[in-house]
Amino acid sequence: MRAITNLILATAVAATLIGCAPKPSGPVVVVEDKLYSVTPADITVRAGIVSGEITEMKVVERIEKVSGKIETPARLSAKIKLKN
């Protein structure tokens, strides 16, 4: 019984030491933001009783600089100002 307890304890200690070891850090990846302008950049909109303005529209895509791999696909972003 004592041998089984020692074996379980040794296994738990080994698993803790191996599992909690810090992972080796990989190479640093440089990511570049690629900006695309949208024409027109500002739009005034009206929907029922709500009106507003959409400004600073742009498309942003994040690409790894070395490999050219797309990190984040292209996304449209803008600021919206609503008036009631």
C-alpha positions, 0 to 999 in steps of 0.5 A: 500500500505504501509503495502505491502511495509513493508511486502516485505521489512521484507521478503527481510531482513529475506531472506538475514539474513537466506540465508547469514548465514554461513553453519555449518562446517562438520567433517574434512575428511582425504584423503589419496593418494594411489600410484601404480607403473607402470612397466616400469616407463619410455618409449621412444616413436617415432611417425613419426618425433616426438620422446619423453620420458614418465617418472615417470608414476604412478597411483594415487587414493584418498581414505577417510581414515576412511570410505574407500570411493573412493574420486577420481578414479585411474588416470594415470599420467606421465611426457612427454618430446618431441623432434622434 
